[in-house]
Amino acid sequence: MVNGSKKVYMQLGLSAQTTAYFWQTYLERNPDIAHRAGGFGGVMKSLTLGPFEHDDVVAESVRFAPGESFETGANGVLGSGVLDAFNLVIDYPDHKLFLAPRKRS
């Protein structure tokens, strides 16, 4: 959940060094998520993952070359900037993600 009210669907990108990437076309259609002068992206007021909430999360915009796309049904990629705060267990067969905060988080 973004900014307390908008449900988003994200892929997990453990190798993505930033916090969250959104497809630019998605941010153009939803400027209330994160917008900064001169372009899309910026800072989300909050990002909620299960019972855990992060405030002031950086959101980057990803644009594709003309004629290319990456259609997965997701609105973007959740990167290690957020996921590093948790110990993760991924249950692939049941499509579930279990999170436990790390002690340093």
N, CA, C and O atoms as a GROMACS GRO file, in nm:
protein
  420
    1MET      N    1   0.085  -0.116   0.000
    1MET     CA    2   0.000   0.000   0.000
    1MET      C    3   0.091   0.124   0.000
    1MET      O    4   0.188   0.131   0.075
    2VAL      N    5   0.057   0.220  -0.085
    2VAL     CA    6   0.135   0.343  -0.095
    2VAL      C    7   0.053   0.460  -0.044
    2VAL      O    8  -0.065   0.474  -0.076
    3ASN      N    9   0.117   0.544   0.035
    3ASN     CA   10   0.055   0.666   0.088
    3ASN      C   11  -0.075   0.638   0.162
    3ASN      O   12  -0.166   0.722   0.165
    4GLY      N   13  -0.084   0.522   0.222
    4GLY     CA   14  -0.198   0.487   0.306
    4GLY      C   15  -0.326   0.451   0.234
    4GLY      O   16  -0.423   0.412   0.300
    5SER      N   17  -0.331   0.462   0.100
    5SER     CA   18  -0.460   0.438   0.035
    5SER      C   19  -0.453   0.371  -0.101
    5SER      O   20  -0.556   0.325  -0.150
    6LYS      N   21  -0.339   0.364  -0.165
    6LYS     CA   22  -0.333   0.310  -0.301
    6LYS      C   23  -0.259   0.176  -0.301
    6LYS      O   24  -0.143   0.167  -0.264
    7LYS      N   25  -0.331   0.072  -0.344
    7LYS     CA   26  -0.273  -0.061  -0.352
    7LYS      C   27  -0.189  -0.069  -0.479
    7LYS      O   28  -0.236  -0.036  -0.588
    8VAL      N   29  -0.064  -0.114  -0.465
    8VAL     CA   30   0.024  -0.133  -0.580
    8VAL      C   31   0.076  -0.276  -0.579
    8VAL      O   32   0.087  -0.339  -0.474
    9TYR      N   33   0.107  -0.326  -0.696
    9TYR     CA   34   0.158  -0.461  -0.712
    9TYR      C   35   0.302  -0.451  -0.757
    9TYR      O   36   0.331  -0.394  -0.863
   10MET      N   37   0.394  -0.506  -0.676
   10MET     CA   38   0.535  -0.490  -0.702
   10MET      C   39   0.604  -0.625  -0.714
   10MET      O   40   0.569  -0.721  -0.646
   11GLN      N   41   0.702  -0.631  -0.804
   11GLN     CA   42   0.791  -0.746  -0.810
   11GLN      C   43   0.897  -0.725  -0.703
   11GLN      O   44   0.925  -0.612  -0.663
   12LEU      N   45   0.957  -0.834  -0.657
   12LEU     CA   46   1.068  -0.823  -0.564
   12LEU      C   47   1.197  -0.817  -0.644
   12LEU      O   48   1.221  -0.902  -0.730
   13GLY      N   49   1.279  -0.718  -0.616
   13GLY     CA   50   1.406  -0.704  -0.686
   13GLY      C   51   1.518  -0.694  -0.585
   13GLY      O   52   1.567  -0.585  -0.555
   14LEU      N   53   1.560  -0.808  -0.532
   14LEU     CA   54   1.661  -0.808  -0.427
   14LEU      C   55   1.793  -0.747  -0.473
   14LEU      O   56   1.870  -0.699  -0.391
   15SER      N   57   1.819  -0.748  -0.603
   15SER     CA   58   1.944  -0.689  -0.653
   15SER      C   59   1.928  -0.541  -0.690
   15SER      O   60   2.027  -0.475  -0.720
   16ALA      N   61   1.806  -0.490  -0.687
   16ALA     CA   62   1.784  -0.348  -0.716
   16ALA      C   63   1.834  -0.266  -0.598
   16ALA      O   64   1.789  -0.285  -0.485
   17GLN      N   65   1.928  -0.176  -0.623
   17GLN     CA   66   1.995  -0.105  -0.515
   17GLN      C   67   1.911   0.005  -0.451
   17GLN      O   68   1.939   0.047  -0.339
   18THR      N   69   1.811   0.052  -0.518
   18THR     CA   70   1.729   0.160  -0.464
   18THR      C   71   1.610   0.101  -0.390
   18THR      O   72   1.602  -0.021  -0.373
   19THR      N   73   1.519   0.184  -0.346
   19THR     CA   74   1.406   0.134  -0.268
   19THR      C   75   1.293   0.082  -0.354
   19THR      O   76   1.248  -0.031  -0.336
   20ALA      N   77   1.246   0.164  -0.449
   20ALA     CA   78   1.134   0.122  -0.533
   20ALA      C   79   1.145   0.186  -0.671
   20ALA      O   80   1.174   0.305  -0.684
   21TYR      N   81   1.122   0.105  -0.772
   21TYR     CA   82   1.113   0.153  -0.910
   21TYR      C   83   0.969   0.138  -0.955
   21TYR      O   84   0.905   0.036  -0.927
   22PHE      N   85   0.917   0.237  -1.023
   22PHE     CA   86   0.784   0.227  -1.084
   22PHE      C   87   0.799   0.249  -1.233
   22PHE      O   88   0.884   0.327  -1.276
   23TRP      N   89   0.718   0.181  -1.313
   23TRP     CA   90   0.718   0.206  -1.457
   23TRP      C   91   0.673   0.350  -1.477
   23TRP      O   92   0.576   0.394  -1.414
   24GLN      N   93   0.741   0.423  -1.561
   24GLN     CA   94   0.710   0.565  -1.580
   24GLN      C   95   0.566   0.584  -1.625
   24GLN      O   96   0.501   0.679  -1.581
   25THR      N   97   0.516   0.497  -1.711
   25THR     CA   98   0.377   0.512  -1.756
   25THR      C   99   0.280   0.500  -1.638
   25THR      O  100   0.177   0.566  -1.636
   26TYR      N  101   0.313   0.416  -1.538
   26TYR     CA  102   0.228   0.403  -1.420
   26TYR      C  103   0.231   0.532  -1.338
   26TYR      O  104   0.127   0.579  -1.293
   27LEU      N  105   0.350   0.589  -1.318
   27LEU     CA  106   0.360   0.713  -1.243
   27LEU      C  107   0.292   0.829  -1.315
   27LEU      O  108   0.235   0.917  -1.251
   28GLU      N  109   0.299   0.830  -1.448
   28GLU     CA  110   0.230   0.935  -1.524
   28GLU      C  111   0.080   0.929  -1.501
   28GLU      O  112   0.014   1.032  -1.492
   29ARG      N  113   0.026   0.807  -1.490
   29ARG     CA  114  -0.118   0.790  -1.468
   29ARG      C  115  -0.155   0.809  -1.321
   29ARG      O  116  -0.272   0.832  -1.289
   30ASN      N  117  -0.057   0.798  -1.231
   30ASN     CA  118  -0.082   0.807  -1.087
   30ASN      C  119   0.017   0.904  -1.022
   30ASN      O  120   0.100   0.862  -0.942
   31PRO      N  121   0.009   1.032  -1.056
   31PRO     CA  122   0.107   1.127  -1.003
   31PRO      C  123   0.098   1.148  -0.852
   31PRO      O  124   0.187   1.208  -0.792
   32ASP      N  125  -0.010   1.100  -0.790
   32ASP     CA  126  -0.023   1.113  -0.645
   32ASP      C  127   0.070   1.020  -0.568
   32ASP      O  128   0.087   1.036  -0.447
   33ILE      N  129   0.131   0.923  -0.637
   33ILE     CA  130   0.222   0.831  -0.569
   33ILE      C  131   0.352   0.901  -0.533
   33ILE      O  132   0.389   0.906  -0.416
   34ALA      N  133   0.419   0.956  -0.632
   34ALA     CA  134   0.546   1.028  -0.608
   34ALA      C  135   0.573   1.114  -0.729
   34ALA      O  136   0.580   1.065  -0.841
   35HIS      N  137   0.587   1.242  -0.706
   35HIS     CA  138   0.611   1.334  -0.817
   35HIS      C  139   0.704   1.445  -0.770
   35HIS      O  140   0.689   1.499  -0.661
   36ARG      N  141   0.799   1.478  -0.855
   36ARG     CA  142   0.886   1.592  -0.825
   36ARG      C  143   0.890   1.680  -0.948
   36ARG      O  144   0.867   1.633  -1.059
   37ALA      N  145   0.917   1.804  -0.930
   37ALA     CA  146   0.920   1.899  -1.042
   37ALA      C  147   1.020   1.851  -1.147
   37ALA      O  148   1.132   1.813  -1.114
   38GLY      N  149   0.978   1.854  -1.271
   38GLY     CA  150   1.067   1.817  -1.380
   38GLY      C  151   1.062   1.671  -1.418
   38GLY      O  152   1.126   1.632  -1.516
   39GLY      N  153   0.988   1.589  -1.347
   39GLY     CA  154   0.981   1.448  -1.386
   39GLY      C  155   0.909   1.365  -1.283
   39GLY      O  156   0.870   1.414  -1.177
   40PHE      N  157   0.890   1.240  -1.316
   40PHE     CA  158   0.822   1.149  -1.226
   40PHE      C  159   0.923   1.076  -1.140
   40PHE      O  160   1.040   1.063  -1.176
   41GLY      N  161   0.878   1.030  -1.029
   41GLY     CA  162   0.962   0.975  -0.926
   41GLY      C  163   0.959   1.073  -0.810
   41GLY      O  164   0.888   1.173  -0.817
   42GLY      N  165   1.032   1.048  -0.708
   42GLY     CA  166   1.034   1.137  -0.593
   42GLY      C  167   1.026   1.059  -0.464
   42GLY      O  168   1.091   0.955  -0.450
   43VAL      N  169   0.948   1.107  -0.370
   43VAL     CA  170   0.937   1.043  -0.240
   43VAL      C  171   0.791   1.013  -0.211
   43VAL      O  172   0.705   1.101  -0.219
   44MET      N  173   0.764   0.888  -0.176
   44MET     CA  174   0.630   0.849  -0.133
   44MET      C  175   0.616   0.884   0.014
   44MET      O  176   0.712   0.871   0.090
   45LYS      N  177   0.500   0.928   0.054
   45LYS     CA  178   0.477   0.960   0.196
   45LYS      C  179   0.494   0.837   0.282
   45LYS      O  180   0.552   0.843   0.391
   46SER      N  181   0.443   0.723   0.234
   46SER     CA  182   0.458   0.599   0.310
   46SER      C  183   0.446   0.479   0.216
   46SER      O  184   0.385   0.486   0.109
   47LEU      N  185   0.505   0.369   0.259
   47LEU     CA  186   0.494   0.241   0.191
   47LEU      C  187   0.466   0.137   0.299
   47LEU      O  188   0.544   0.122   0.393
   48THR      N  189   0.356   0.066   0.285
   48THR     CA  190   0.318  -0.035   0.384
   48THR      C  191   0.331  -0.173   0.322
   48THR      O  192   0.277  -0.200   0.214
   49LEU      N  193   0.404  -0.259   0.391
   49LEU     CA  194   0.422  -0.398   0.352
   49LEU      C  195   0.369  -0.483   0.466
   49LEU      O  196   0.433  -0.492   0.571
   50GLY      N  197   0.254  -0.546   0.447
   50GLY     CA  198   0.194  -0.620   0.557
   50GLY      C  199   0.170  -0.524   0.673
   50GLY      O  200   0.110  -0.418   0.654
   51PRO      N  201   0.214  -0.560   0.794
   51PRO     CA  202   0.192  -0.471   0.909
   51PRO      C  203   0.300  -0.364   0.926
   51PRO      O  204   0.294  -0.284   1.020
   52PHE      N  205   0.399  -0.361   0.836
   52PHE     CA  206   0.513  -0.271   0.851
   52PHE      C  207   0.500  -0.150   0.760
   52PHE      O  208   0.467  -0.162   0.642
   53GLU      N  209   0.526  -0.032   0.815
   53GLU     CA  210   0.516   0.091   0.738
   53GLU      C  211   0.650   0.164   0.738
   53GLU      O  212   0.714   0.180   0.842
   54HIS      N  213   0.690   0.210   0.619
   54HIS     CA  214   0.808   0.294   0.602
   54HIS      C  215   0.759   0.432   0.560
   54HIS      O  216   0.669   0.443   0.477
   55ASP      N  217   0.819   0.536   0.615
   55ASP     CA  218   0.785   0.672   0.576
   55ASP      C  219   0.892   0.728   0.484
   55ASP      O  220   1.009   0.688   0.490
   56ASP      N  221   0.852   0.820   0.397
   56ASP     CA  222   0.944   0.891   0.307
   56ASP      C  223   1.032   0.796   0.227
   56ASP      O  224   1.154   0.797   0.240
   57VAL      N  225   0.968   0.713   0.146
   57VAL     CA  226   1.038   0.613   0.065
   57VAL      C  227   1.065   0.669  -0.075
   57VAL      O  228   0.974   0.720  -0.140
   58VAL      N  229   1.188   0.658  -0.119
   58VAL     CA  230   1.227   0.707  -0.251
   58VAL      C  231   1.165   0.617  -0.358
   58VAL      O  232   1.170   0.495  -0.349
   59ALA      N  233   1.107   0.680  -0.459
   59ALA     CA  234   1.050   0.608  -0.574
   59ALA      C  235   1.116   0.660  -0.700
   59ALA      O  236   1.111   0.780  -0.729
   60GLU      N  237   1.178   0.572  -0.775
   60GLU     CA  238   1.243   0.608  -0.900
   60GLU      C  239   1.154   0.567  -1.016
   60GLU      O  240   1.074   0.474  -1.006
   61SER      N  241   1.169   0.637  -1.125
   61SER     CA  242   1.093   0.611  -1.246
   61SER      C  243   1.180   0.532  -1.344
   61SER      O  244   1.297   0.564  -1.364
   62VAL      N  245   1.123   0.429  -1.406
   62VAL     CA  246   1.193   0.349  -1.507
   62VAL      C  247   1.120   0.368  -1.639
   62VAL      O  248   1.000   0.342  -1.649
   63ARG      N  249   1.193   0.412  -1.739
   63ARG     CA  250   1.135   0.433  -1.872
   63ARG      C  251   1.198   0.332  -1.968
   63ARG      O  252   1.314   0.294  -1.952
   64PHE      N  253   1.120   0.290  -2.065
   64PHE     CA  254   1.167   0.194  -2.162
   64PHE      C  255   1.189   0.261  -2.296
   64PHE      O  256   1.126   0.362  -2.329
   65ALA      N  257   1.280   0.204  -2.373
   65ALA     CA  258   1.305   0.256  -2.508
   65ALA      C  259   1.178   0.243  -2.590
   65ALA      O  260   1.098   0.152  -2.565
   66PRO      N  261   1.156   0.331  -2.690
   66PRO     CA  262   1.036   0.322  -2.773
   66PRO      C  263   1.018   0.182  -2.831
   66PRO      O  264   1.111   0.123  -2.885
   67GLY      N  265   0.897   0.131  -2.818
   67GLY     CA  266   0.865  -0.001  -2.872
   67GLY      C  267   0.893  -0.115  -2.776
   67GLY      O  268   0.858  -0.230  -2.804
   68GLU      N  269   0.955  -0.086  -2.662
   68GLU     CA  270   0.984  -0.190  -2.564
   68GLU      C  271   0.898  -0.173  -2.440
   68GLU      O  272   0.858  -0.062  -2.406
   69SER      N  273   0.870  -0.283  -2.373
   69SER     CA  274   0.797  -0.277  -2.247
   69SER      C  275   0.834  -0.398  -2.163
   69SER      O  276   0.898  -0.492  -2.212
   70PHE      N  277   0.794  -0.397  -2.039
   70PHE     CA  278   0.819  -0.507  -1.948
   70PHE      C  279   0.689  -0.532  -1.875
   70PHE      O  280   0.671  -0.491  -1.760
   71GLU      N  281   0.598  -0.600  -1.942
   71GLU     CA  282   0.463  -0.619  -1.888
   71GLU      C  283   0.459  -0.746  -1.804
   71GLU      O  284   0.471  -0.857  -1.856
   72THR      N  285   0.442  -0.729  -1.674
   72THR     CA  286   0.436  -0.842  -1.582
   72THR      C  287   0.308  -0.839  -1.498
   72THR      O  288   0.280  -0.934  -1.424
   73GLY      N  289   0.232  -0.732  -1.511
   73GLY     CA  290   0.117  -0.714  -1.423
   73GLY      C  291   0.153  -0.635  -1.300
   73GLY      O  292   0.064  -0.590  -1.227
   74ALA      N  293   0.283  -0.616  -1.275
   74ALA     CA  294   0.329  -0.537  -1.160
   74ALA      C  295   0.337  -0.390  -1.200
   74ALA      O  296   0.348  -0.357  -1.318
   75ASN      N  297   0.331  -0.303  -1.100
   75ASN     CA  298   0.345  -0.159  -1.124
   75ASN      C  299   0.489  -0.114  -1.112
   75ASN      O  300   0.522   0.000  -1.145
   76GLY      N  301   0.576  -0.203  -1.065
   76GLY     CA  302   0.716  -0.170  -1.050
   76GLY      C  303   0.792  -0.277  -0.975
   76GLY      O  304   0.747  -0.392  -0.966
   77VAL      N  305   0.907  -0.238  -0.920
   77VAL     CA  306   0.996  -0.332  -0.851
   77VAL      C  307   1.029  -0.277  -0.713
   77VAL      O  308   1.067  -0.161  -0.699
   78LEU      N  309   1.014  -0.359  -0.613
   78LEU     CA  310   1.050  -0.324  -0.476
   78LEU      C  311   1.194  -0.370  -0.455
   78LEU      O  312   1.224  -0.489  -0.465
   79GLY      N  313   1.283  -0.275  -0.426
   79GLY     CA  314   1.426  -0.305  -0.421
   79GLY      C  315   1.480  -0.330  -0.282
   79GLY      O  316   1.408  -0.329  -0.182
   80SER      N  317   1.611  -0.352  -0.279
   80SER     CA  318   1.678  -0.388  -0.154
   80SER      C  319   1.678  -0.274  -0.053
   80SER      O  320   1.697  -0.298   0.066
   81GLY      N  321   1.658  -0.150  -0.097
   81GLY     CA  322   1.651  -0.039  -0.003
   81GLY      C  323   1.540  -0.055   0.098
   81GLY      O  324   1.551  -0.004   0.210
   82VAL      N  325   1.434  -0.124   0.062
   82VAL     CA  326   1.325  -0.156   0.155
   82VAL      C  327   1.341  -0.298   0.208
   82VAL      O  328   1.327  -0.322   0.328
   83LEU      N  329   1.371  -0.392   0.121
   83LEU     CA  330   1.372  -0.533   0.158
   83LEU      C  331   1.486  -0.569   0.253
   83LEU      O  332   1.475  -0.666   0.328
   84ASP      N  333   1.596  -0.493   0.252
   84ASP     CA  334   1.707  -0.521   0.343
   84ASP      C  335   1.669  -0.504   0.490
   84ASP      O  336   1.741  -0.552   0.578
   85ALA      N  337   1.560  -0.438   0.518
   85ALA     CA  338   1.517  -0.419   0.656
   85ALA      C  339   1.452  -0.545   0.714
   85ALA      O  340   1.419  -0.549   0.832
   86PHE      N  341   1.434  -0.648   0.630
   86PHE     CA  342   1.362  -0.767   0.672
   86PHE      C  343   1.441  -0.894   0.645
   86PHE      O  344   1.524  -0.901   0.555
   87ASN      N  345   1.412  -0.996   0.727
   87ASN     CA  346   1.445  -1.133   0.691
   87ASN      C  347   1.325  -1.182   0.611
   87ASN      O  348   1.211  -1.169   0.656
   88LEU      N  349   1.351  -1.239   0.494
   88LEU     CA  350   1.243  -1.280   0.404
   88LEU      C  351   1.237  -1.431   0.390
   88LEU      O  352   1.340  -1.498   0.384
   89VAL      N  353   1.117  -1.484   0.385
   89VAL     CA  354   1.093  -1.622   0.346
   89VAL      C  355   0.991  -1.615   0.234
   89VAL      O  356   0.883  -1.558   0.250
   90ILE      N  357   1.026  -1.673   0.119
   90ILE     CA  358   0.938  -1.670   0.003
   90ILE      C  359   0.882  -1.810  -0.018
   90ILE      O  360   0.958  -1.905  -0.040
   91ASP      N  361   0.751  -1.822  -0.012
   91ASP     CA  362   0.682  -1.948  -0.038
   91ASP      C  363   0.631  -1.942  -0.181
   91ASP      O  364   0.520  -1.896  -0.207
   92TYR      N  365   0.713  -1.988  -0.274
   92TYR     CA  366   0.679  -1.979  -0.415
   92TYR      C  367   0.551  -2.055  -0.452
   92TYR      O  368   0.466  -1.998  -0.520
   93PRO      N  369   0.534  -2.181  -0.408
   93PRO     CA  370   0.412  -2.254  -0.448
   93PRO      C  371   0.282  -2.186  -0.406
   93PRO      O  372   0.184  -2.189  -0.480
   94ASP      N  373   0.282  -2.123  -0.287
   94ASP     CA  374   0.159  -2.059  -0.238
   94ASP      C  375   0.157  -1.908  -0.263
   94ASP      O  376   0.064  -1.840  -0.220
   95HIS      N  377   0.259  -1.856  -0.332
   95HIS     CA  378   0.265  -1.713  -0.365
   95HIS      C  379   0.254  -1.626  -0.241
   95HIS      O  380   0.174  -1.532  -0.237
   96LYS      N  381   0.336  -1.658  -0.139
   96LYS     CA  382   0.334  -1.582  -0.014
   96LYS      C  383   0.474  -1.533   0.020
   96LYS      O  384   0.574  -1.596  -0.015
   97LEU      N  385   0.477  -1.420   0.088
   97LEU     CA  386   0.602  -1.362   0.137
   97LEU      C  387   0.588  -1.341   0.287
   97LEU      O  388   0.493  -1.277   0.332
   98PHE      N  389   0.682  -1.393   0.362
   98PHE     CA  390   0.682  -1.377   0.507
   98PHE      C  391   0.795  -1.281   0.543
   98PHE      O  392   0.909  -1.300   0.499
   99LEU      N  393   0.764  -1.180   0.624
   99LEU     CA  394   0.861  -1.079   0.663
   99LEU      C  395   0.880  -1.077   0.813
   99LEU      O  396   0.784  -1.091   0.889
  100ALA      N  397   1.004  -1.060   0.855
  100ALA     CA  398   1.034  -1.037   0.997
  100ALA      C  399   1.140  -0.927   1.000
  100ALA      O  400   1.243  -0.939   0.934
  101PRO      N  401   1.114  -0.821   1.077
  101PRO     CA  402   1.212  -0.712   1.079
  101PRO      C  403   1.345  -0.759   1.138
  101PRO      O  404   1.350  -0.837   1.232
  102ARG      N  405   1.453  -0.708   1.078
  102ARG     CA  406   1.586  -0.736   1.133
  102ARG      C  407   1.603  -0.653   1.259
  102ARG      O  408   1.538  -0.550   1.276
  103LYS      N  409   1.691  -0.697   1.348
  103LYS     CA  410   1.712  -0.624   1.474
  103LYS      C  411   1.760  -0.483   1.451
  103LYS      O  412   1.726  -0.394   1.529
  104ARG      N  413   1.840  -0.458   1.347
  104ARG     CA  414   1.894  -0.325   1.323
  104ARG      C  415   1.794  -0.231   1.257
  104ARG      O  416   1.821  -0.112   1.244
  105SER      N  417   1.679  -0.282   1.216
  105SER     CA  418   1.580  -0.201   1.144
  105SER      C  419   1.492  -0.124   1.239
  105SER      O  420   1.404  -0.050   1.195
   0.00000   0.00000   0.00000
